[in-house]
Amino acid sequence: MPVPLPDDTTRWRCTLCGNLTRFDVRRTTRAREYVHVDLSGAIAVEEREVLDDQVEQVVCRWCNAVDSVEIVPRPAAGGETVAPPA
């Protein structure tokens, strides 16, 4: 079952430990590439177009929880500032 990718307004969060930053991601990508092979046989990919990209599984790197990662909103940038104690 594909897992949704976070976007500009969301991020992943482990529901077991609360991790927001470290995940192992297993994905399948189908791409078309323009490959240049020089005369010595060295290969260089000069252009890459992703045709299909699916995240199959996201595992929490902290607690190794499988299928426990959810999409949550990101905090607003430039959040409230707290005045220092007097």
C-alpha positions in Angstrom: 0.0 0.0 0.0 1.6 3.3 -1.1 2.4 5.8 1.7 1.7 9.5 1.0 4.7 11.8 0.7 4.8 15.0 2.9 4.5 18.3 1.0 5.2 21.9 1.9 2.6 22.0 4.6 2.9 18.5 6.1 5.6 16.1 7.5 5.9 12.5 8.7 5.6 11.6 12.4 5.9 8.2 14.2 2.8 7.6 16.2 4.7 5.3 18.7 7.7 7.5 19.7 7.0 10.9 18.2 10.0 10.9 15.8 9.8 13.7 13.2 13.3 13.5 11.6 14.6 10.0 10.8 13.0 7.4 8.6 14.0 4.5 6.4 12.0 4.8 3.2 11.5 2.0 0.7 10.3 3.3 -2.7 9.9 2.2 -6.3 10.9 4.7 -8.9 10.4 4.4 -12.7 12.5 6.8 -14.7 13.7 7.7 -18.2 17.3 8.8 -18.4 19.5 10.3 -21.1 22.8 8.5 -20.7 26.1 9.6 -22.1 28.8 7.0 -22.5 32.2 8.4 -23.3 34.8 6.6 -25.5 36.4 5.0 -22.5 33.1 3.4 -21.5 32.3 5.7 -18.5 28.6 6.3 -18.1 27.1 9.6 -17.0 23.4 10.3 -16.6 22.8 13.8 -18.1 19.0 14.0 -17.8 16.5 12.1 -15.6 12.7 12.2 -15.8 10.8 10.5 -13.1 7.8 8.7 -14.6 6.4 7.1 -11.5 7.5 7.2 -7.8 5.8 5.3 -5.1 6.7 5.1 -1.4 6.0 1.6 -0.3 7.0 1.7 3.3 8.2 4.2 5.9 10.0 2.8 9.0 10.8 4.9 12.0 14.6 5.0 12.5 14.3 5.5 16.2 12.0 2.7 17.3 11.8 0.6 14.1 8.0 0.9 14.0 6.6 -0.3 10.7 3.3 1.2 9.4 3.2 3.6 12.3 4.1 6.8 10.4 1.4 9.4 9.8 1.2 12.7 8.0 0.8 15.7 10.3 0.8 19.5 9.6 4.0 21.4 9.8 4.2 24.2 12.3 3.9 27.6 10.8 7.2 29.3 10.0 8.1 32.2 12.3 6.0 31.0 15.2 5.2 33.0 18.3 8.2 34.4 20.1 8.3 34.2 23.9 9.5 37.2 25.9 12.5 36.4 28.1 11.9 36.3 31.8 12.2 39.7 33.6 
